[in-house]
Amino acid sequence: MPHDACSCGTETVFTGQDPAFRRALWIVIAINAGMFVAEFVGGALAGSLALQADSLDFAMDAATYGLSLAVIGLAPATRARAALFKAASLGLIAAWVLAAALWRAFVEGRPEPITMGAIAIAAAAANLAAVGLLWRWREGDANVRSVWLCSRNDALGNLMVVAAAVGVFGTGTRWPDLIVAAAMAGLFLNTSWGTARRALVELREQRAPHPAHG
């Protein structure tokens, strides 16, 4: 267990106050910001909704990782509220992806699978590097754990986009891209719900009356 953790009842929870964690988080922020630009441009060029959806996840992660850094060391309730904000942001991304997938279903054309697959493979490599950096801190309070979950989502999302590119190439239709975009939206919603639930538990624990001492 990393040092600089807080004790909640009988359970010790890592809160992110570790210089090594902060350094890893800065590196991951840089990875996400760079891949957002690469994937969004590549998704527009390839006409891939799944690739553009994944690029938005990169952008949101870069922003929320910065928020995670900002609230490290602050009051537990503040960290929990930051996690709630990140959960809401993921929910908004999921709603956008679902709406865009429904709209795209009535538009002719399909994404260009070679560009789509190449960019997704590069993004997967970047995210696997981020997952490796954050692996040792995959457990912690809602704020810390949301960092790990977002990185995991990115890696899974990239693999799903690679699968979509193969599907588009094999079928000659846009449907694999749309199906994967919808599946990614479901992944975002699941992570949003899990992060919000954990943050609400932490907020309730902070509001609960503490026994008097002495």
ZIBEL-V505085 format. One record per pair of residues at least 4 apart in sequence whose ideal C-beta (glycine too) atoms are under 8 Angstrom apart, sorted by the first residue. I is the first residue (numbers start at 1). J is the second residue. D is the distance in Angstrom with one decimal. If there is no record, write none. Layout:
BEGIN
[[I & J & D] [I & J & D]]
END
This chain:
BEGIN
[[1 & 5 & 6.3] [1 & 12 & 6.3] [1 & 14 & 6.7] [2 & 14 & 5.2] [2 & 18 & 4.9] [2 & 20 & 7.9] [2 & 21 & 7.0] [2 & 136 & 7.3] [2 & 137 & 6.7] [3 & 18 & 6.5] [4 & 14 & 7.6] [4 & 15 & 6.8] [4 & 16 & 7.9] [4 & 17 & 3.5] [4 & 18 & 5.4] [5 & 12 & 5.0] [5 & 13 & 6.0] [5 & 14 & 4.6] [5 & 15 & 6.1] [5 & 17 & 7.8] [5 & 140 & 7.9] [6 & 12 & 7.3] [6 & 13 & 5.7] [6 & 15 & 5.2] [6 & 76 & 7.0] [6 & 141 & 7.5] [7 & 11 & 7.3] [7 & 12 & 5.0] [7 & 13 & 7.6] [8 & 12 & 7.8] [8 & 13 & 5.5] [8 & 205 & 6.3] [13 & 140 & 6.1] [13 & 141 & 5.1] [14 & 18 & 7.6] [14 & 137 & 6.6] [14 & 139 & 6.6] [14 & 140 & 3.8] [14 & 141 & 7.1] [14 & 144 & 5.9] [15 & 72 & 6.9] [15 & 73 & 7.6] [15 & 76 & 7.7] [15 & 79 & 7.0] [15 & 140 & 6.6] [15 & 141 & 5.3] [15 & 143 & 7.5] [15 & 144 & 6.6] [16 & 21 & 5.6] [16 & 22 & 7.6] [16 & 68 & 7.0] [16 & 72 & 4.1] [16 & 73 & 7.7] [16 & 137 & 7.6] [16 & 140 & 6.5] [16 & 141 & 7.6] [16 & 143 & 6.5] [16 & 144 & 4.8] [17 & 21 & 7.9] [17 & 72 & 6.0] [17 & 73 & 5.6] [18 & 22 & 7.0] [18 & 137 & 7.6] [19 & 23 & 6.4] [20 & 24 & 6.4] [21 & 25 & 6.2] [21 & 137 & 5.2] [21 & 144 & 7.8] [22 & 26 & 6.6] [22 & 69 & 6.5] [22 & 72 & 7.1] [23 & 27 & 6.8] [24 & 28 & 6.3] [24 & 133 & 4.4] [24 & 134 & 6.0] [24 & 137 & 7.3] [25 & 29 & 6.4] [25 & 65 & 5.7] [25 & 68 & 6.7] [25 & 69 & 5.6] [25 & 134 & 7.8] [25 & 147 & 6.7] [26 & 30 & 6.7] [26 & 69 & 7.5] [27 & 31 & 6.5] [27 & 130 & 7.8] [27 & 133 & 6.1] [28 & 32 & 6.3] [28 & 61 & 8.0] [28 & 65 & 6.0] [28 & 130 & 4.5] [28 & 133 & 6.0] [28 & 134 & 6.4] [28 & 147 & 7.7] [28 & 151 & 6.7] [29 & 33 & 6.3] [29 & 62 & 5.3] [29 & 65 & 4.8] [29 & 66 & 6.1] [29 & 69 & 7.8] [30 & 34 & 6.3] [31 & 35 & 6.2] [31 & 126 & 5.1] [31 & 127 & 7.6] [31 & 129 & 6.7] [31 & 130 & 5.3] [32 & 36 & 6.3] [32 & 58 & 4.8] [32 & 59 & 7.5] [32 & 61 & 4.6] [32 & 62 & 3.9] [32 & 65 & 6.8] [32 & 130 & 7.3] [32 & 154 & 7.5] [33 & 37 & 7.2] [33 & 58 & 7.6] [33 & 59 & 7.7] [33 & 62 & 4.5] [34 & 38 & 6.4] [34 & 126 & 7.6] [35 & 39 & 5.6] [35 & 55 & 7.4] [35 & 58 & 4.8] [35 & 122 & 7.9] [35 & 123 & 5.3] [35 & 126 & 5.1] [35 & 127 & 7.6] [36 & 40 & 6.0] [36 & 55 & 5.3] [36 & 56 & 7.7] [36 & 58 & 3.9] [36 & 59 & 4.2] [36 & 62 & 6.3] [37 & 41 & 6.3] [38 & 42 & 6.0] [38 & 55 & 7.9] [38 & 119 & 6.5] [38 & 122 & 7.1] [38 & 123 & 7.3] [39 & 43 & 5.7] [39 & 51 & 5.7] [39 & 52 & 7.4] [39 & 54 & 5.7] [39 & 55 & 3.5] [39 & 58 & 6.1] [39 & 119 & 5.9] [39 & 123 & 5.6] [40 & 44 & 6.6] [40 & 52 & 6.2] [40 & 55 & 3.9] [40 & 56 & 7.6] [40 & 59 & 7.7] [41 & 45 & 6.4] [42 & 46 & 5.9] [42 & 48 & 7.8] [42 & 51 & 6.1] [42 & 55 & 8.0] [42 & 115 & 6.1] [42 & 116 & 7.5] [42 & 119 & 3.9] [43 & 47 & 7.8] [43 & 48 & 4.8] [43 & 49 & 7.5] [43 & 50 & 7.8] [43 & 51 & 3.4] [43 & 52 & 3.7] [43 & 54 & 7.7] [43 & 55 & 5.7] [43 & 116 & 7.5] [43 & 119 & 7.4] [44 & 52 & 6.9] [45 & 112 & 7.5] [45 & 115 & 6.0] [46 & 51 & 6.2] [46 & 111 & 5.0] [46 & 112 & 4.3] [46 & 113 & 7.8] [46 & 115 & 4.0] [46 & 116 & 4.4] [46 & 119 & 7.2] [47 & 109 & 6.2] [47 & 110 & 7.2] [47 & 111 & 4.5] [47 & 112 & 6.1] [48 & 52 & 6.4] [48 & 111 & 3.7] [48 & 112 & 7.5] [48 & 115 & 7.9] [48 & 116 & 4.4] [48 & 161 & 7.5] [48 & 164 & 7.5] [48 & 165 & 7.7] [48 & 177 & 5.7] [49 & 53 & 6.1] [49 & 97 & 7.7] [49 & 100 & 5.8] [49 & 101 & 6.3] [49 & 104 & 5.3] [49 & 111 & 7.3] [49 & 177 & 5.7] [49 & 178 & 6.7] [49 & 181 & 4.8] [50 & 54 & 6.5] [50 & 111 & 7.7] [50 & 116 & 7.5] [50 & 160 & 7.2] [50 & 161 & 4.8] [50 & 164 & 4.8] [50 & 177 & 4.9] [50 & 178 & 7.9] [50 & 180 & 4.6] [50 & 181 & 4.6] [50 & 184 & 6.7] [51 & 55 & 6.5] [51 & 111 & 7.3] [51 & 116 & 5.5] [51 & 119 & 6.2] [51 & 120 & 6.5] [51 & 161 & 5.7] [52 & 56 & 6.8] [52 & 100 & 7.9] [53 & 57 & 6.9] [53 & 93 & 7.7] [53 & 96 & 8.0] [53 & 97 & 4.5] [53 & 100 & 7.4] [53 & 157 & 7.8] [53 & 181 & 5.1] [53 & 184 & 5.5] [53 & 185 & 7.4] [54 & 58 & 6.8] [54 & 120 & 7.4] [54 & 123 & 6.6] [54 & 154 & 7.5] [54 & 157 & 4.8] [54 & 158 & 6.4] [54 & 161 & 5.5] [54 & 184 & 6.8] [55 & 59 & 6.6] [56 & 60 & 6.2] [56 & 93 & 5.6] [56 & 96 & 7.2] [56 & 97 & 7.6] [57 & 61 & 6.2] [57 & 93 & 6.4] [57 & 150 & 7.6] [57 & 153 & 6.6] [57 & 154 & 6.0] [57 & 157 & 6.1] [57 & 184 & 7.6] [57 & 188 & 7.1] [58 & 62 & 6.5] [58 & 123 & 7.6] [58 & 154 & 6.7] [59 & 63 & 6.6] [60 & 64 & 5.9] [60 & 89 & 5.5] [60 & 90 & 6.9] [60 & 93 & 5.8] [60 & 150 & 7.8] [61 & 65 & 5.9] [61 & 150 & 4.6] [61 & 151 & 7.3] [61 & 154 & 6.4] [62 & 66 & 6.8] [63 & 67 & 6.7] [63 & 89 & 7.8] [64 & 68 & 6.4] [64 & 85 & 7.8] [64 & 86 & 4.4] [64 & 89 & 6.4] [64 & 146 & 7.1] [64 & 147 & 8.0] [64 & 150 & 6.7] [65 & 69 & 6.7] [65 & 147 & 6.1] [65 & 150 & 7.5] [66 & 70 & 6.4] [67 & 71 & 6.5] [67 & 82 & 5.4] [67 & 85 & 7.0] [67 & 86 & 6.8] [68 & 72 & 6.9] [68 & 82 & 6.9] [68 & 86 & 7.8] [68 & 143 & 5.5] [68 & 144 & 7.3] [68 & 146 & 7.0] [68 & 147 & 5.3] [70 & 82 & 7.8] [71 & 78 & 5.6] [71 & 79 & 5.0] [71 & 82 & 4.5] [71 & 143 & 6.1] [72 & 79 & 7.7] [72 & 143 & 7.4] [74 & 78 & 4.2] [74 & 79 & 6.1] [75 & 79 & 7.2] [75 & 206 & 8.0] [76 & 80 & 6.3] [76 & 141 & 7.2] [76 & 202 & 6.3] [76 & 205 & 7.9] [76 & 206 & 5.4] [77 & 81 & 6.4] [77 & 202 & 7.8] [77 & 203 & 6.0] [77 & 206 & 4.6] [77 & 207 & 7.9] [78 & 82 & 6.5] [79 & 83 & 6.6] [79 & 141 & 6.0] [79 & 142 & 6.9] [79 & 143 & 4.2] [79 & 202 & 7.6] [80 & 84 & 6.6] [80 & 141 & 7.5] [80 & 142 & 5.5] [80 & 143 & 7.3] [80 & 199 & 4.4] [80 & 200 & 7.7] [80 & 202 & 4.1] [80 & 203 & 4.7] [80 & 206 & 7.2] [81 & 85 & 6.6] [81 & 199 & 7.3] [81 & 203 & 7.3] [82 & 86 & 6.6] [82 & 143 & 5.6] [83 & 87 & 6.4] [83 & 141 & 7.8] [83 & 142 & 3.7] [83 & 143 & 5.0] [83 & 146 & 5.2] [83 & 195 & 5.6] [83 & 196 & 7.7] [83 & 198 & 7.1] [83 & 199 & 3.9] [83 & 202 & 7.7] [84 & 88 & 6.5] [84 & 195 & 7.8] [84 & 196 & 5.8] [84 & 199 & 4.6] [84 & 200 & 7.3] [84 & 203 & 7.9] [85 & 89 & 6.5] [86 & 90 & 6.6] [86 & 146 & 5.2] [86 & 150 & 7.7] [86 & 195 & 6.2] [87 & 91 & 6.6] [87 & 146 & 7.5] [87 & 191 & 7.9] [87 & 192 & 4.6] [87 & 193 & 7.4] [87 & 195 & 4.1] [87 & 196 & 3.8] [87 & 199 & 6.7] [88 & 92 & 6.6] [88 & 192 & 7.3] [88 & 196 & 7.5] [89 & 93 & 6.7] [90 & 94 & 6.4] [90 & 150 & 7.9] [90 & 188 & 4.8] [90 & 189 & 7.5] [90 & 191 & 5.7] [90 & 192 & 3.9] [90 & 195 & 7.2] [91 & 95 & 6.5] [91 & 188 & 7.3] [91 & 189 & 6.4] [91 & 192 & 4.3] [92 & 96 & 6.5] [93 & 97 & 6.3] [93 & 185 & 7.8] [93 & 188 & 5.4] [94 & 98 & 6.4] [94 & 185 & 4.3] [94 & 186 & 7.4] [94 & 188 & 3.9] [94 & 189 & 4.5] [94 & 192 & 6.7] [95 & 99 & 6.3] [95 & 185 & 7.7] [96 & 100 & 6.1] [97 & 101 & 6.2] [97 & 181 & 5.5] [97 & 182 & 7.4] [97 & 184 & 6.2] [97 & 185 & 4.1] [97 & 188 & 7.1] [98 & 102 & 6.6] [98 & 182 & 6.5] [98 & 185 & 4.7] [99 & 103 & 6.4] [100 & 104 & 6.0] [100 & 181 & 7.2] [101 & 105 & 6.6] [101 & 178 & 5.1] [101 & 181 & 4.6] [101 & 182 & 5.2] [101 & 185 & 7.2] [102 & 106 & 7.9] [103 & 107 & 6.9] [104 & 174 & 7.1] [104 & 178 & 6.1] [104 & 181 & 7.9] [105 & 178 & 6.0] [109 & 174 & 6.8] [110 & 168 & 5.9] [110 & 172 & 7.2] [110 & 173 & 5.9] [110 & 174 & 3.9] [110 & 177 & 7.1] [111 & 116 & 5.1] [111 & 165 & 7.7] [111 & 168 & 5.7] [111 & 174 & 6.6] [111 & 177 & 5.1] [112 & 116 & 6.2] [113 & 117 & 5.8] [113 & 165 & 4.6] [113 & 166 & 7.4] [113 & 168 & 4.3] [113 & 169 & 3.9] [114 & 118 & 6.3] [114 & 165 & 7.8] [114 & 169 & 7.5] [115 & 119 & 6.3] [116 & 120 & 6.3] [116 & 161 & 7.0] [116 & 164 & 7.2] [116 & 165 & 4.3] [116 & 168 & 6.9] [116 & 177 & 7.6] [117 & 121 & 6.3] [117 & 161 & 7.9] [117 & 162 & 5.8] [117 & 165 & 3.4] [117 & 166 & 6.8] [117 & 169 & 7.4] [118 & 122 & 6.7] [119 & 123 & 6.2] [120 & 124 & 6.3] [120 & 158 & 5.4] [120 & 161 & 3.9] [120 & 162 & 4.6] [120 & 164 & 7.9] [120 & 165 & 6.0] [121 & 125 & 6.7] [121 & 158 & 7.8] [121 & 162 & 6.0] [122 & 126 & 6.6] [123 & 127 & 6.2] [123 & 154 & 7.7] [123 & 158 & 4.6] [123 & 161 & 7.4] [124 & 128 & 6.2] [124 & 155 & 6.5] [124 & 158 & 3.6] [124 & 159 & 5.9] [124 & 162 & 6.5] [125 & 129 & 6.7] [126 & 130 & 6.7] [127 & 131 & 6.3] [127 & 151 & 6.6] [127 & 154 & 4.2] [127 & 155 & 4.2] [127 & 158 & 5.5] [128 & 132 & 6.4] [128 & 155 & 5.6] [129 & 133 & 6.6] [130 & 134 & 6.3] [130 & 151 & 4.9] [130 & 154 & 7.0] [130 & 155 & 7.7] [131 & 135 & 6.3] [131 & 151 & 5.1] [131 & 152 & 6.4] [131 & 154 & 8.0] [131 & 155 & 5.2] [134 & 138 & 6.6] [134 & 147 & 6.3] [134 & 148 & 5.5] [134 & 151 & 5.4] [137 & 144 & 6.2] [137 & 147 & 7.4] [137 & 148 & 6.7] [138 & 145 & 7.3] [138 & 148 & 4.1] [139 & 144 & 7.7] [139 & 145 & 6.5] [139 & 148 & 7.7] [140 & 144 & 2.9] [140 & 145 & 5.3] [140 & 148 & 7.9] [141 & 145 & 6.8] [141 & 202 & 6.4] [142 & 146 & 6.2] [142 & 195 & 6.3] [142 & 198 & 4.4] [142 & 199 & 4.1] [142 & 201 & 8.0] [142 & 202 & 5.4] [143 & 147 & 7.5] [144 & 148 & 7.2] [145 & 149 & 6.1] [145 & 195 & 7.5] [145 & 198 & 6.8] [146 & 150 & 6.2] [146 & 195 & 4.8] [147 & 151 & 6.6] [148 & 152 & 6.2] [149 & 153 & 6.3] [149 & 191 & 5.1] [149 & 194 & 7.1] [149 & 195 & 6.5] [150 & 154 & 6.6] [150 & 191 & 7.2] [151 & 155 & 6.7] [152 & 156 & 6.3] [153 & 157 & 5.8] [153 & 187 & 5.8] [153 & 188 & 6.9] [153 & 191 & 5.7] [154 & 158 & 6.4] [155 & 159 & 6.8] [156 & 160 & 6.3] [156 & 187 & 6.5] [157 & 161 & 6.4] [157 & 184 & 5.2] [157 & 187 & 6.8] [158 & 162 & 6.6] [159 & 163 & 6.6] [160 & 164 & 6.4] [160 & 180 & 4.9] [160 & 183 & 6.2] [160 & 184 & 6.1] [161 & 165 & 6.5] [161 & 180 & 6.3] [162 & 166 & 6.7] [163 & 167 & 6.3] [163 & 176 & 7.5] [163 & 180 & 6.5] [164 & 168 & 6.2] [164 & 176 & 4.7] [164 & 177 & 4.9] [164 & 179 & 7.3] [164 & 180 & 3.7] [164 & 181 & 7.8] [165 & 169 & 6.3] [165 & 176 & 8.0] [166 & 170 & 6.1] [166 & 176 & 7.7] [167 & 171 & 5.9] [167 & 175 & 7.7] [167 & 176 & 2.7] [167 & 177 & 7.5] [167 & 179 & 7.7] [167 & 180 & 7.7] [168 & 172 & 7.6] [168 & 173 & 7.0] [168 & 174 & 6.7] [168 & 176 & 5.1] [168 & 177 & 5.5] [170 & 176 & 8.0] [171 & 175 & 6.8] [171 & 176 & 6.3] [174 & 178 & 6.0] [175 & 179 & 6.0] [176 & 180 & 6.3] [177 & 181 & 6.4] [178 & 182 & 6.5] [179 & 183 & 6.4] [180 & 184 & 6.3] [181 & 185 & 6.7] [182 & 186 & 6.7] [183 & 187 & 6.6] [184 & 188 & 6.5] [185 & 189 & 6.4] [186 & 190 & 6.4] [187 & 191 & 6.5] [188 & 192 & 6.1] [189 & 193 & 6.3] [190 & 194 & 6.4] [191 & 195 & 6.1] [192 & 196 & 6.2] [193 & 197 & 6.2] [194 & 198 & 6.5] [195 & 199 & 6.2] [196 & 200 & 6.2] [197 & 201 & 6.6] [198 & 202 & 6.6] [199 & 203 & 6.4] [200 & 204 & 6.4] [201 & 205 & 6.5] [202 & 206 & 6.6] [203 & 207 & 6.4] [204 & 208 & 6.4]]
END
